């Protein structure tokens, strides 16, 4: 599983799961929540907000093992790895650094 990162992002939607792609290329994720399954592509510098309403399983790229994520988790992608971020530390807000934010429904 991913390592714990030392930075975090304070988001207004603290109850939703957020994924931040810090890599310079697209990553594909399969998300399974209850009986719902979907595939999302995360573009470079993109932040997807609202991936899970409660808890879900996240399959990252071609990895057959799932990551358990929950509402409120912030997960970043760096160097082809997933990192769970410490939400108690604030990082630059997305609108301040020009990151693309997309609400996922």
Secondary structure, DSSP 4 states (H G I P E B T S, - for coil): -PEEES-----S-TTS-EEEE-SSS-EEEEEEETTEEEEEEE-TTEEEE-S-SSEEEEEETT--SEEEEETT-EEEEETTEEEEE-TTS----HHHHT-EEEE--
